[in-house]
Amino acid sequence: MVSDATEKRLIAAAPAGWFARQPAGFRRRLLERSVEMSFSDGDWLYGTEDEAGGLFAIFDGGVHLFAAVADKGTVLIDLAGPGRWFGQVGLLPQTHRLVTAVAAGPVRALAVPRGVLTRFVTEFPDAWLSFTALNLEQMQDMVRIVADILALPPAIRVAARLHGLVSRTSGAYGHHVPVTQAQLGEMTGLERKTVHRALQSLQTRGLIRLRYGAIEVLNPHGLGRAAGGSD
């Protein structure tokens, strides 16, 4: 059985996230139905077009989420770190995955299998309210990302995407965002050299520090102002 320490750690990893905002009774019942799983670097948690099999939460490590692009393979669209829940599409009958989830290094996750999940919402109908909130949160994130890609100039787009990532991962990683410049380019629809110029400018302004395989955000509030187009 998942321990109370697990619940506290998931909340600490994402204190403003979906799980932390749900009623205590819902959190407890959901964790009671969870099982622990381990994945190695490069393992698939699931793939696009797989039959949706259940809900996942990241406990340790990180997961890359890829979407299929016609005639171009896949593109990285998001990162999921500790405290992040996803995969609730498995609540709907005869549904398939929309993204491929791949472990980026060793990963420990919690999983609620599809059959268990459907019985859960049958036994506790109010649970639909919590899962609807998760859907809404993820939809809001995706709408914001698409709007930024369509409307923002490159430098502000990079700042906005980086600010969104650090806002969601700060509980687990501090202010280190485990993303490379190439990966940030995929997530913003920009060439790597364009991303590099934007990051160099943010570093010169003292807002970030470039690390190997990561970006350290030194001034989250300043980065948020940069993402809004102001100094």
N, C-alpha and C positions, 0 to 999 in steps of 0.2 A: 504494500500500500504506500502511496506517496505521502511523505511526512509533512508536518506543519512547516518545517524548515524549507521545504520545496516551495510552498506557497509564498513564504516571506521572501525567498530569493527571487522568484519570478516577479513579485511586486517591486522589489528593490531594483531589478534590472530595467523595468519600465514603469516608474512610479506614476506617470501620467497616461499610461497606456490603457488599452481596453480592459484587460484582466483586472487591473487595480481598481477600476471604476465600477466593477460589478458587485452585486450584493455578496456578503460573506458566505451565505448559504449556497448560492450558485457556485462560487469558487470551490468550496469544499466538495460539493457533489461532483463537479466536473473532474477534480483531481482524483477523487476516489475511483473514477472510471478510467483513469489514464494508465498507460503502461510506458515504461522507459525503453527507449531504443537507442542504439549507438550506430554511427555511420563513420566511415573513413573518408579521407579527402577524395573528392570526385565521385563518391557514391550518389546515386539518385535517390531522393526521398520519394519522388514520383515524377512522371513525365507527362508532357502535353498529350492529350487524347487518351491517357489512361482513365479507366473508370474511377471516378472520385471515391476514395476509400476511407476518408476520415479526417479528423482535425489534428493539427500538429502545433506544438509549442516548442521553441528553442530554449534549452536549458543551459547548454554550454556550446560555444563555437558560433559559426555563422553559416548561412545558406544563401546562395545566389539564386535569384528567380529569373528565368529566361522565358521570353515569349517567342513563338515562331513567327518568322517574317517570310512572306511568299518569295520563293526562289532565292532567299538569302540566308537560309539556315535559321539561327536564333540570335536574339539580341538581349543583353542584360537589361532588365528594367528595374530591379530593386534588390536590396540587401535585407536579409532578415537575421537579426541578432538575438541575444538572450532576452527573454520576456515577450517575444513576438509570437502571436498566434495566427495561423492561417490554415486554409483548407476546408472551411466550413461549407463549401459547395457540396460536400458529401451528404449534407442533410437533404438535398433534393434528389428525387428518384431519377435513375437513368441519366445521370449527368457525367461529364468528363472533365478532366483537368484542363485549365486554360493556360497553365504555365508549367515549366519544368523546374523542379527544385533540386539543386545540386549542393552537396556539402562542400564548403570551402575550408578544408582542414577537418580535423576530428570534430564530430558533433554528437552531443547528447541531447535527445529530444524526448518530449512526452507525446504520446499519440492516443487519440480516442478513436477506436475503429468505427467504421460506418454503422454497423449493426448496433453497437453499444450507444452511439450517438443518437440514432433514431429512437431507440427505446427510452433514452434519457428525456428527449423532448416530449415523448408520449406520456411518461410518468410525471413530468413537471412542465406543463404547457407554458408557464411563465418564462421558461428558458428561451423561448423564441424571441422575447424582448431583448435578451442579452446578445443572442446571435444576430439579430437585426442591427443592433448597435455596432457589432463588429463589421457587418457588411457596409454600414453607412460610413464608418471610419475609413475603411479601405477605399470606398468609392470616392470619398472626399479627397483622400491622398492622390488618387489617380487623376481626378479632374484637375486638381491643382497642378500636378506635374504636366499634364497635357496642355493646360492653359499657358504655363510658363514656356514650354517648348514652342508653342505657336506665337506667343506675343512678345517675349523678352529678348532683348539683344544678347549676344553670346556671353559677354562678361557677367551681366546680371543673372543670366540663366544659370551659369556655373555656380555663382554665389548662392542662388536660391536653392538649387538642388543639394548643395553641400550643407546649407543651413537646415534643410528638411531632414537630411540623413543624421546630422549630429543631434537634432532635436529628439529623434526617435531612439538613438543609441546611447545617449549620454549616461543613462543609468547603468549600463553594462560596461561600456568602454571608456568612461570618462569623456574627454573631449577628443579622443582619437577615433577617426572614422576609418575603418579598415577597407579602403578603396584605393585602387591605383588610378593614375591619370587616364589610362586607356579605358578603364571601366567607367570612370566618370564621363568620358566622352561618349560611350555607348548609352549611358543613361540620360544624356542631354542632347543626343543627336548631333554632336559636334566632332570635328576632327581633333586628334590628340594635340596637335600644335596649337590649336585655338584654345583648348582647355589649359594647356601649359602656360600660355600668355596670361590668361585670366587668373590662374593660380599664382603666378609670379607677382602679378599686381597686388593680389590680396596679401601675399607674404610681405611685400615691400611696405604695405600699409600696417603691418604688424597684426593682422587678423588671423593668420594661419601660419603653420610651419610645415613644410613638405618633409615627409619621412619616407623611408623605404617601405613601399606597399601600404602606406597609410597617409592620412592628412590630419595633423593636429590642429584643432581649432583653439586659438589662444584667446579670442574675444568673441564669444557667441553673439552678444548683443550687437557688436560692431558688424559682424557678418550678417546679422539680420537686417541692419540698416543698409548694408551694401546690396543685399538681396532685394531691398525695396527701392533701389536706385538712388539712394542718398548716401552721403559720406558720413 
